[in-house]
Amino acid sequence: MDMELYITKHRIIQDYLKQITELTSSPIARPEAQLIAEMINKMTGVLNMHLASEDNYVYPKLLKHPDEKIRSITQNYMKEMRGLSAAYTDFYKNYNTPSKITADPEGYKAAFKAVNEALTLRIKREESELYTFAT
């Protein structure tokens, strides 16, 4: 299985995370909140397509792998992703508009920091472990 498309999606998500981080590092006024919300919404679209593709192609292939260890690791990744996906959905629902961000900028910053760290770690782990099993 060619994993290049998945890695490309990771780079797009990482780029959004970087841009949002830069905007989050200073006080968040309405113009910044507008840009952040736009990026969150765009990133969410990319992330949703990426996750659907993994669910439909990557995980099913790895769950049929002849090595039980790889099947077990895949199941663990799937379970972990459910938790991460739920946390991201909460973040998205709480901060997907400029008014939600400006209503609680410190809460937004803390929530974004947690999501950023979780997504960054997940991407690193997928590329260094999970995706190597699919090639």
DSSP file with accessible surface (Angstrom, degrees, kcal/mol):
  #  RESIDUE AA STRUCTURE BP1 BP2  ACC     N-H-->O    O-->H-N    N-H-->O    O-->H-N    TCO  KAPPA ALPHA  PHI   PSI    X-CA   Y-CA   Z-CA
    1    1 A M              0   0   76      0, 0.0     2,-0.6     0, 0.0   133,-0.0   0.000 360.0 360.0 360.0 132.0    0.0    0.0    0.0
    2    2 A D        -     0   0  129      1,-0.1     3,-0.4   133,-0.1     4,-0.2  -0.697 360.0-174.6 -81.3 117.7    1.3    3.4   -1.0
    3    3 A M     >  +     0   0    7     -2,-0.6     4,-2.2     1,-0.2     3,-0.2   0.382  56.3 102.0 -95.2   4.5    1.3    5.6    2.2
    4    4 A E  H  > S+     0   0  110      1,-0.2     4,-2.7     2,-0.2     5,-0.2   0.880  78.7  53.6 -59.8 -40.4    2.4    8.8    0.4
    5    5 A L  H  > S+     0   0   97     -3,-0.4     4,-2.2     2,-0.2    -1,-0.2   0.915 109.5  48.8 -61.5 -40.7   -1.1   10.3    0.4
    6    6 A Y  H  > S+     0   0   14     -3,-0.2     4,-2.0    -4,-0.2    -2,-0.2   0.903 111.7  48.3 -67.2 -40.0   -1.4    9.7    4.1
    7    7 A I  H  X S+     0   0   43     -4,-2.2     4,-2.2     2,-0.2    -2,-0.2   0.903 109.1  54.0 -67.7 -38.5    1.9   11.4    4.8
    8    8 A T  H  X S+     0   0   60     -4,-2.7     4,-2.0     1,-0.2    -2,-0.2   0.926 107.8  50.1 -60.7 -43.2    0.9   14.3    2.5
    9    9 A K  H  X S+     0   0   48     -4,-2.2     4,-2.5     1,-0.2    -1,-0.2   0.895 107.5  55.0 -62.6 -38.0   -2.3   14.8    4.6
   10   10 A H  H  X S+     0   0    2     -4,-2.0     4,-3.0     1,-0.2    -1,-0.2   0.917 106.7  50.4 -59.1 -43.5   -0.1   14.7    7.7
   11   11 A R  H  X S+     0   0  108     -4,-2.2     4,-2.2     2,-0.2    -1,-0.2   0.887 109.7  50.3 -64.7 -37.4    2.0   17.5    6.3
   12   12 A I  H  X S+     0   0   62     -4,-2.0     4,-2.2     2,-0.2    -2,-0.2   0.940 112.4  46.9 -64.9 -45.4   -1.1   19.6    5.5
   13   13 A I  H  X S+     0   0    2     -4,-2.5     4,-2.7     1,-0.2    -2,-0.2   0.929 111.6  51.2 -62.1 -43.6   -2.4   19.1    9.1
   14   14 A Q  H  X S+     0   0   64     -4,-3.0     4,-2.4     1,-0.2    -1,-0.2   0.879 107.8  53.2 -61.7 -37.5    1.0   19.9   10.5
   15   15 A D  H  X S+     0   0   83     -4,-2.2     4,-2.5     2,-0.2    -1,-0.2   0.923 109.5  47.8 -64.3 -43.8    1.1   23.1    8.5
   16   16 A Y  H  X S+     0   0   45     -4,-2.2     4,-2.9     2,-0.2     5,-0.3   0.931 111.1  51.6 -60.9 -44.6   -2.3   24.1    9.8
   17   17 A L  H  X S+     0   0    4     -4,-2.7     4,-2.5     1,-0.2    -2,-0.2   0.913 110.4  49.1 -59.8 -40.8   -1.1   23.4   13.4
   18   18 A K  H  X S+     0   0  126     -4,-2.4     4,-2.3     2,-0.2    -1,-0.2   0.929 112.5  46.7 -64.4 -46.5    1.9   25.5   12.8
   19   19 A Q  H  X S+     0   0   62     -4,-2.5     4,-2.0     2,-0.2    -2,-0.2   0.914 113.7  48.0 -63.5 -42.2   -0.1   28.5   11.5
   20   20 A I  H  X S+     0   0    0     -4,-2.9     4,-2.0     1,-0.2    -1,-0.2   0.910 109.4  54.1 -65.6 -39.3   -2.6   28.2   14.3
   21   21 A T  H  X S+     0   0   56     -4,-2.5     4,-1.2    -5,-0.3    -2,-0.2   0.921 107.5  50.7 -59.2 -44.8    0.2   28.1   16.8
   22   22 A E  H  < S+     0   0  111     -4,-2.3     3,-0.4     1,-0.2     4,-0.3   0.911 112.9  45.4 -61.2 -41.6    1.7   31.3   15.4
   23   23 A L  H >< S+     0   0   37     -4,-2.0     3,-0.6     1,-0.2    -1,-0.2   0.793 112.0  53.1 -71.8 -26.3   -1.6   33.0   15.7
   24   24 A T  H 3< S+     0   0   14     -4,-2.0    -1,-0.2     1,-0.2    -2,-0.2   0.666  90.8  75.7 -82.7 -16.9   -2.2   31.7   19.2
   25   25 A S  T 3< S+     0   0   98     -4,-1.2    -1,-0.2    -3,-0.4    -2,-0.1   0.658  96.5  48.9 -73.8 -14.6    1.1   32.9   20.5
   26   26 A S  S <  S-     0   0   47     -3,-0.6     0, 0.0    -4,-0.3     0, 0.0  -0.704 110.6 -65.4-115.3 171.9   -0.1   36.5   20.8
   27   27 A P        -     0   0  111      0, 0.0     2,-0.8     0, 0.0    -1,-0.1  -0.273  54.8-125.1 -55.8 142.4   -3.2   38.1   22.2
   28   28 A I        +     0   0   22     -4,-0.1     2,-0.2    73,-0.1    -4,-0.1  -0.820  35.8 171.2-102.2 105.6   -6.2   36.9   20.2
   29   29 A A     >  -     0   0   50     -2,-0.8     4,-2.8     1,-0.0     3,-0.2  -0.476  53.3 -83.8 -97.4 178.4   -8.4   39.8   18.9
   30   30 A R  H  > S+     0   0  137      1,-0.2     4,-2.4     2,-0.2     5,-0.2   0.881 126.5  51.9 -54.8 -45.1  -11.3   39.4   16.5
   31   31 A P  H  > S+     0   0   86      0, 0.0     4,-1.9     0, 0.0    -1,-0.2   0.924 113.6  44.1 -61.8 -41.2   -9.1   39.3   13.3
   32   32 A E  H  > S+     0   0   56     -3,-0.2     4,-2.9     1,-0.2    -2,-0.2   0.908 111.9  53.3 -66.6 -41.7   -6.8   36.6   14.7
   33   33 A A  H  X S+     0   0    0     -4,-2.8     4,-2.8     1,-0.2    -1,-0.2   0.880 106.7  53.3 -61.4 -36.8   -9.8   34.6   15.9
   34   34 A Q  H  X S+     0   0   70     -4,-2.4     4,-2.2    -5,-0.2    -1,-0.2   0.940 112.0  44.0 -63.0 -47.1  -11.4   34.8   12.4
   35   35 A L  H  X S+     0   0   78     -4,-1.9     4,-2.4     2,-0.2    -2,-0.2   0.909 113.8  50.6 -64.7 -42.6   -8.2   33.3   10.9
   36   36 A I  H  X S+     0   0    0     -4,-2.9     4,-2.9     2,-0.2     5,-0.2   0.941 110.6  48.9 -60.9 -47.7   -7.9   30.7   13.6
   37   37 A A  H  X S+     0   0    3     -4,-2.8     4,-2.5     1,-0.2    -1,-0.2   0.911 110.7  51.0 -61.0 -41.3  -11.5   29.6   13.2
   38   38 A E  H  X S+     0   0   79     -4,-2.2     4,-2.4     1,-0.2    -1,-0.2   0.924 112.6  46.1 -61.2 -43.7  -11.0   29.4    9.4
   39   39 A M  H  X S+     0   0   24     -4,-2.4     4,-3.1     2,-0.2     5,-0.2   0.891 110.6  52.6 -67.7 -39.5   -7.9   27.2    9.8
   40   40 A I  H  X S+     0   0    0     -4,-2.9     4,-2.4     2,-0.2    -2,-0.2   0.934 111.8  46.9 -60.3 -44.4   -9.6   25.0   12.4
   41   41 A N  H  X S+     0   0   58     -4,-2.5     4,-1.7    -5,-0.2    -2,-0.2   0.915 114.9  45.2 -66.1 -41.8  -12.5   24.4   10.0
   42   42 A K  H  X S+     0   0  119     -4,-2.4     4,-2.1     2,-0.2    -2,-0.2   0.924 113.7  49.5 -66.1 -44.7  -10.2   23.7    7.1
   43   43 A M  H  X S+     0   0    0     -4,-3.1     4,-3.1     1,-0.2    -2,-0.2   0.893 107.4  55.6 -61.7 -38.6   -8.0   21.4    9.1
   44   44 A T  H  X S+     0   0   11     -4,-2.4     4,-2.9    -5,-0.2    -1,-0.2   0.903 105.8  51.6 -62.6 -39.1  -11.0   19.6   10.4
   45   45 A G  H  X S+     0   0   34     -4,-1.7     4,-2.1     2,-0.2    -1,-0.2   0.941 113.0  44.3 -61.7 -45.8  -12.1   18.9    6.8
   46   46 A V  H  X S+     0   0   19     -4,-2.1     4,-2.6     1,-0.2    -2,-0.2   0.930 114.5  50.0 -63.5 -44.8   -8.6   17.5    6.0
   47   47 A L  H  X S+     0   0   10     -4,-3.1     4,-3.0     1,-0.2     5,-0.2   0.915 109.5  50.5 -62.3 -43.8   -8.5   15.5    9.2
   48   48 A N  H  X S+     0   0   92     -4,-2.9     4,-2.3     2,-0.2    -1,-0.2   0.913 112.5  46.3 -62.6 -42.5  -12.0   14.0    8.7
   49   49 A M  H  X S+     0   0  112     -4,-2.1     4,-2.2    -5,-0.2    -1,-0.2   0.915 113.5  50.2 -64.5 -41.7  -11.1   12.9    5.1
   50   50 A H  H  X S+     0   0    7     -4,-2.6     4,-2.4     2,-0.2    -2,-0.2   0.934 111.8  46.6 -61.9 -47.1   -7.8   11.5    6.4
   51   51 A L  H  X S+     0   0   18     -4,-3.0     4,-2.8     1,-0.2    -1,-0.2   0.899 111.0  52.1 -65.6 -40.0   -9.4    9.5    9.2
   52   52 A A  H  X S+     0   0   43     -4,-2.3     4,-2.2    -5,-0.2    -1,-0.2   0.912 110.0  49.6 -62.3 -40.5  -12.1    8.1    6.9
   53   53 A S  H  X>S+     0   0   25     -4,-2.2     4,-2.2     2,-0.2     5,-0.8   0.918 111.3  48.1 -65.9 -42.5   -9.5    6.9    4.5
   54   54 A E  I  <>S+     0   0    0     -4,-2.4     5,-2.6     1,-0.2    -2,-0.2   0.933 112.5  49.7 -61.4 -44.3   -7.5    5.2    7.3
   55   55 A D  I  <5S+     0   0   87     -4,-2.8    -2,-0.2     1,-0.2    -1,-0.2   0.857 117.8  39.7 -62.0 -36.3  -10.7    3.6    8.6
   56   56 A N  I  <5S+     0   0  106     -4,-2.2    -1,-0.2    -5,-0.2    -2,-0.2   0.716 135.1   8.8 -87.8 -23.3  -11.6    2.3    5.1
   57   57 A Y  I  X5S+     0   0  142     -4,-2.2     4,-1.5    -5,-0.2    -3,-0.2   0.730 123.3  44.4-125.7 -51.1   -8.2    1.3    3.8
   58   58 A V  I  ><S+     0   0    0     -5,-0.8     4,-2.4     2,-0.2     5,-0.2   0.974 115.3  42.8 -70.5 -55.5   -5.3    1.3    6.2
   59   59 A Y  H  ><S+     0   0    2     -5,-2.6     4,-2.6     1,-0.2     5,-0.2   0.930 113.0  51.5 -61.5 -45.9   -6.9   -0.4    9.3
   60   60 A P  H  > S+     0   0   46      0, 0.0     4,-0.7     0, 0.0    -1,-0.2   0.911 111.6  48.7 -58.5 -39.2   -8.7   -3.1    7.4
   61   61 A K  H >< S+     0   0   89     -4,-1.5     3,-1.0     1,-0.2    -2,-0.2   0.943 114.0  45.0 -63.6 -45.9   -5.5   -4.1    5.5
   62   62 A L  H >< S+     0   0    0     -4,-2.4     3,-1.3     1,-0.3    -1,-0.2   0.815 105.3  60.9 -71.1 -28.1   -3.5   -4.2    8.7
   63   63 A L  H 3< S+     0   0   57     -4,-2.6    -1,-0.3     1,-0.3    -2,-0.2   0.684 105.9  49.6 -71.3 -13.9   -6.2   -6.2   10.6
   64   64 A K  T << S+     0   0  177     -3,-1.0    -1,-0.3    -4,-0.7    -2,-0.2   0.342  82.7 128.2-100.6   3.5   -5.8   -8.9    8.0
   65   65 A H    <   -     0   0   53     -3,-1.3     6,-0.2     1,-0.1    -3,-0.1  -0.302  65.3-129.9 -61.5 143.0   -2.0   -9.0    8.4
   66   66 A P  S    S+     0   0  115      0, 0.0     2,-0.7     0, 0.0    -1,-0.1   0.769  88.3  84.9 -67.1 -21.7   -0.6  -12.5    9.0
   67   67 A D     >  -     0   0   75      1,-0.2     4,-2.0     2,-0.0     3,-0.4  -0.714  67.4-155.8 -87.0 117.2    1.4  -11.2   12.0
   68   68 A E  H  > S+     0   0  105     -2,-0.7     4,-2.7     1,-0.2     5,-0.2   0.843  93.2  59.7 -58.6 -36.3   -0.8  -11.2   15.2
   69   69 A K  H  > S+     0   0  143      1,-0.2     4,-2.5     2,-0.2    -1,-0.2   0.917 106.1  47.0 -60.1 -42.8    1.5   -8.6   16.7
   70   70 A I  H  > S+     0   0   15     -3,-0.4     4,-2.5     2,-0.2    -2,-0.2   0.906 111.2  51.3 -67.5 -40.0    0.7   -6.2   13.9
   71   71 A R  H  X S+     0   0   68     -4,-2.0     4,-2.3     1,-0.2    -2,-0.2   0.926 112.1  47.6 -62.2 -40.2   -3.0   -6.9   14.1
   72   72 A S  H  X S+     0   0   44     -4,-2.7     4,-2.2     2,-0.2    -2,-0.2   0.918 111.1  49.6 -67.1 -43.8   -2.9   -6.2   17.9
   73   73 A I  H  X S+     0   0   24     -4,-2.5     4,-2.4     2,-0.2    -1,-0.2   0.921 110.3  52.2 -60.7 -42.1   -0.9   -2.9   17.4
   74   74 A T  H  X S+     0   0    0     -4,-2.5     4,-2.5     1,-0.2    -2,-0.2   0.926 107.6  51.0 -61.6 -44.1   -3.5   -1.9   14.8
   75   75 A Q  H  X S+     0   0  108     -4,-2.3     4,-2.4     1,-0.2    -1,-0.2   0.900 109.5  51.2 -61.3 -39.2   -6.3   -2.5   17.2
   76   76 A N  H  X S+     0   0   97     -4,-2.2     4,-2.7     2,-0.2    -1,-0.2   0.906 109.2  50.2 -64.2 -41.5   -4.6   -0.4   19.8
   77   77 A Y  H  X S+     0   0    2     -4,-2.4     4,-2.5     2,-0.2    -2,-0.2   0.909 110.8  49.9 -61.5 -42.2   -4.1    2.4   17.3
   78   78 A M  H  X S+     0   0   46     -4,-2.5     4,-1.6     2,-0.2    -2,-0.2   0.927 112.1  46.9 -63.7 -43.7   -7.8    2.3   16.4
   79   79 A K  H  X S+     0   0  143     -4,-2.4     4,-1.3     1,-0.2    -2,-0.2   0.934 113.1  48.9 -63.6 -45.5   -8.8    2.3   20.1
   80   80 A E  H  X S+     0   0   75     -4,-2.7     4,-2.3     1,-0.2    -1,-0.2   0.896 107.6  55.9 -61.4 -38.4   -6.5    5.3   20.8
   81   81 A M  H  X S+     0   0   16     -4,-2.5     4,-3.3     1,-0.2     5,-0.2   0.856  99.4  59.5 -66.4 -33.6   -7.8    7.1   17.8
   82   82 A R  H  X S+     0   0  156     -4,-1.6     4,-2.1     2,-0.2    -1,-0.2   0.932 109.3  44.2 -59.1 -43.4  -11.4    6.9   19.1
   83   83 A G  H  X S+     0   0   46     -4,-1.3     4,-2.3     2,-0.2    -2,-0.2   0.928 115.7  46.6 -66.6 -43.5  -10.3    8.8   22.2
   84   84 A L  H  X S+     0   0   22     -4,-2.3     4,-2.7     1,-0.2    -2,-0.2   0.909 111.5  52.1 -65.3 -40.5   -8.3   11.3   20.3
   85   85 A S  H  X S+     0   0   43     -4,-3.3     4,-2.7     2,-0.2    -1,-0.2   0.913 109.4  49.3 -63.1 -40.8  -11.1   11.8   17.8
   86   86 A A  H  X S+     0   0   53     -4,-2.1     4,-2.2    -5,-0.2    -1,-0.2   0.921 111.8  48.7 -64.8 -41.9  -13.6   12.5   20.6
   87   87 A A  H  X S+     0   0   51     -4,-2.3     4,-2.2     1,-0.2    -2,-0.2   0.912 112.5  48.5 -64.6 -41.1  -11.2   15.0   22.2
   88   88 A Y  H  X S+     0   0    9     -4,-2.7     4,-3.2     2,-0.2    -2,-0.2   0.911 108.6  53.5 -66.1 -41.0  -10.7   16.7   18.9
   89   89 A T  H  X S+     0   0   52     -4,-2.7     4,-2.8     2,-0.2     5,-0.2   0.915 108.8  49.6 -60.2 -41.4  -14.4   16.9   18.2
   90   90 A D  H  X S+     0   0   96     -4,-2.2     4,-2.1     2,-0.2    -1,-0.2   0.933 111.9  48.5 -61.4 -46.2  -14.9   18.5   21.6
   91   91 A F  H  X S+     0   0    6     -4,-2.2     4,-1.8     2,-0.2    -2,-0.2   0.945 112.7  48.5 -57.4 -48.8  -12.2   21.1   20.8
   92   92 A Y  H  X S+     0   0   63     -4,-3.2     4,-0.7     1,-0.2     3,-0.3   0.934 111.7  47.9 -60.0 -48.0  -13.8   21.7   17.4
   93   93 A K  H  < S+     0   0  126     -4,-2.8     3,-0.3     1,-0.2    -1,-0.2   0.863 115.6  45.9 -62.6 -35.0  -17.3   22.2   18.8
   94   94 A N  H  < S+     0   0   92     -4,-2.1    -1,-0.2    -5,-0.2    -2,-0.2   0.734 127.5  23.2 -79.8 -24.2  -16.0   24.6   21.5
   95   95 A Y  H  < S+     0   0   22     -4,-1.8    -2,-0.2    -3,-0.3    -1,-0.2  -0.008  80.0 112.4-138.6  35.2  -13.7   26.7   19.2
   96   96 A N  S  < S+     0   0   29     -4,-0.7   -55,-0.1    -3,-0.3    -1,-0.1   0.411  75.5  53.3 -93.9   5.1  -14.9   26.5   15.6
   97   97 A T  S  > S-     0   0   46     -3,-0.1     4,-1.8     1,-0.1     3,-0.3  -0.965  84.4-118.9-134.1 154.8  -16.1   30.2   15.4
   98   98 A P  H  > S+     0   0   16      0, 0.0     4,-2.9     0, 0.0     5,-0.3   0.894 113.6  55.0 -58.0 -39.6  -14.3   33.5   16.2
   99   99 A S  H  > S+     0   0   68      1,-0.2     4,-1.6     2,-0.2     5,-0.1   0.874 106.5  50.2 -66.0 -34.8  -16.9   34.3   18.8
  100  100 A K  H  > S+     0   0   81     -3,-0.3     4,-0.8     2,-0.2    -1,-0.2   0.881 113.0  47.3 -68.3 -37.7  -16.2   31.1   20.7
  101  101 A I  H >< S+     0   0    0     -4,-1.8     3,-0.7     1,-0.2     7,-0.3   0.941 114.5  44.5 -68.5 -47.4  -12.5   31.7   20.6
  102  102 A T  H 3< S+     0   0   55     -4,-2.9    -2,-0.2     1,-0.2    -1,-0.2   0.760 105.6  62.9 -72.8 -21.1  -12.7   35.3   21.8
  103  103 A A  H 3< S+     0   0   86     -4,-1.6    -1,-0.2    -5,-0.3    -2,-0.2   0.798 125.6  12.4 -70.8 -26.7  -15.3   34.4   24.5
  104  104 A D  S <X S+     0   0   76     -4,-0.8     4,-2.8    -3,-0.7    -1,-0.3  -0.471  71.1 163.7-148.3  68.0  -12.6   32.2   26.2
  105  105 A P  H  > S+     0   0   42      0, 0.0     4,-2.6     0, 0.0     5,-0.1   0.873  80.1  48.3 -62.5 -36.2   -9.2   32.9   24.8
  106  106 A E  H  > S+     0   0  129      2,-0.2     4,-2.2     1,-0.2     5,-0.2   0.898 112.7  48.3 -71.0 -39.1   -7.3   31.2   27.6
  107  107 A G  H  > S+     0   0   20      2,-0.2     4,-2.5     1,-0.2     5,-0.2   0.911 112.3  50.3 -63.6 -41.1   -9.5   28.1   27.5
  108  108 A Y  H  X S+     0   0    0     -4,-2.8     4,-3.2    -7,-0.3     5,-0.3   0.938 109.5  50.5 -60.0 -48.3   -9.0   28.0   23.7
  109  109 A K  H  X S+     0   0   49     -4,-2.6     4,-2.4     1,-0.2    -2,-0.2   0.915 112.6  46.3 -59.6 -42.8   -5.2   28.3   24.1
  110  110 A A  H  X S+     0   0   66     -4,-2.2     4,-2.0     2,-0.2    -1,-0.2   0.925 114.8  46.9 -65.9 -43.5   -5.1   25.4   26.6
  111  111 A A  H  X S+     0   0   28     -4,-2.5     4,-2.4     2,-0.2    -2,-0.2   0.916 112.8  49.0 -66.0 -41.5   -7.4   23.2   24.5
  112  112 A F  H  X S+     0   0    6     -4,-3.2     4,-3.3     1,-0.2     5,-0.3   0.920 108.2  54.4 -65.1 -40.7   -5.4   23.9   21.3
  113  113 A K  H  X S+     0   0  130     -4,-2.4     4,-2.5    -5,-0.3    -1,-0.2   0.931 110.6  46.2 -58.1 -44.9   -2.2   23.1   23.1
  114  114 A A  H  X S+     0   0   59     -4,-2.0     4,-2.4     2,-0.2    -1,-0.2   0.925 115.3  45.7 -64.8 -44.0   -3.5   19.7   24.1
  115  115 A V  H  X S+     0   0   11     -4,-2.4     4,-2.9     2,-0.2     5,-0.3   0.922 112.4  51.6 -65.3 -43.5   -4.9   19.0   20.7
  116  116 A N  H  X S+     0   0   32     -4,-3.3     4,-2.6     1,-0.2     5,-0.2   0.938 112.0  45.9 -59.4 -48.2   -1.7   20.1   19.0
  117  117 A E  H  X S+     0   0  111     -4,-2.5     4,-2.3    -5,-0.3     5,-0.2   0.918 114.3  48.2 -62.4 -43.3    0.5   17.9   21.2
  118  118 A A  H  X S+     0   0   36     -4,-2.4     4,-2.4    -5,-0.2    -2,-0.2   0.925 114.6  44.3 -65.6 -44.6   -1.8   14.9   20.7
  119  119 A L  H  X S+     0   0    7     -4,-2.9     4,-2.7     2,-0.2     5,-0.2   0.909 112.8  51.9 -66.8 -40.5   -2.0   15.3   16.9
  120  120 A T  H  X S+     0   0   64     -4,-2.6     4,-2.2    -5,-0.3    -2,-0.2   0.930 112.8  44.8 -61.9 -44.9    1.7   15.9   16.6
  121  121 A L  H  X S+     0   0   98     -4,-2.3     4,-2.6    -5,-0.2     5,-0.2   0.924 112.9  51.3 -64.8 -43.8    2.5   12.8   18.7
  122  122 A R  H  X S+     0   0    8     -4,-2.4     4,-2.9    -5,-0.2     5,-0.2   0.925 109.9  48.9 -60.9 -46.2    0.0   10.7   16.8
  123  123 A I  H  X S+     0   0    6     -4,-2.7     4,-2.4     2,-0.2     5,-0.2   0.937 111.8  49.5 -59.3 -45.7    1.4   11.7   13.4
  124  124 A K  H  X S+     0   0  150     -4,-2.2     4,-2.0    -5,-0.2    -2,-0.2   0.930 113.6  45.7 -59.9 -45.5    4.9   10.9   14.5
  125  125 A R  H  X>S+     0   0   69     -4,-2.6     4,-2.1     1,-0.2     5,-0.9   0.899 111.2  51.8 -67.6 -42.0    3.9    7.5   15.8
  126  126 A E  I  <>S+     0   0    4     -4,-2.9     5,-3.3    -5,-0.2     6,-0.4   0.931 113.6  44.1 -60.1 -44.7    1.9    6.6   12.7
  127  127 A E  I  <5S+     0   0   48     -4,-2.4    -1,-0.2    -5,-0.2    -2,-0.2   0.843 118.4  42.2 -71.6 -33.1    4.7    7.4   10.4
  128  128 A S  I  <5S+     0   0   84     -4,-2.0    -1,-0.2    -5,-0.2    -2,-0.2   0.717 135.9   4.3 -87.9 -17.7    7.4    5.7   12.4
  129  129 A E  I >X5S+     0   0   64     -4,-2.1     4,-0.9    -5,-0.2     3,-0.8   0.626 124.6  42.9-128.1 -70.7    5.4    2.6   13.3
  130  130 A L  I >><S+     0   0    0     -5,-0.9     3,-1.2     1,-0.3     4,-0.7   0.892 113.5  49.3 -56.6 -48.8    1.9    2.0   11.9
  131  131 A Y  H >><S+     0   0    5     -5,-3.3     4,-0.6     1,-0.3     3,-0.6   0.790 101.2  64.7 -66.5 -24.8    2.5    3.1    8.3
  132  132 A T  H <4 S+     0   0   73     -3,-0.8     3,-0.4    -6,-0.4    -1,-0.3   0.807  99.6  54.1 -67.4 -25.9    5.7    0.9    8.1
  133  133 A F  H << S+     0   0   48     -3,-1.2    -1,-0.2    -4,-0.9    -2,-0.2   0.726 104.3  55.5 -75.7 -24.2    3.5   -2.2    8.5
  134  134 A A  H <<        0   0    0     -4,-0.7    -1,-0.2    -3,-0.6    -2,-0.2   0.570 360.0 360.0 -87.3 -11.3    1.2   -1.1    5.6
  135  135 A T     <        0   0  116     -4,-0.6  -133,-0.1    -3,-0.4    -3,-0.0  -0.393 360.0 360.0 -87.7 360.0    3.9   -0.8    2.9
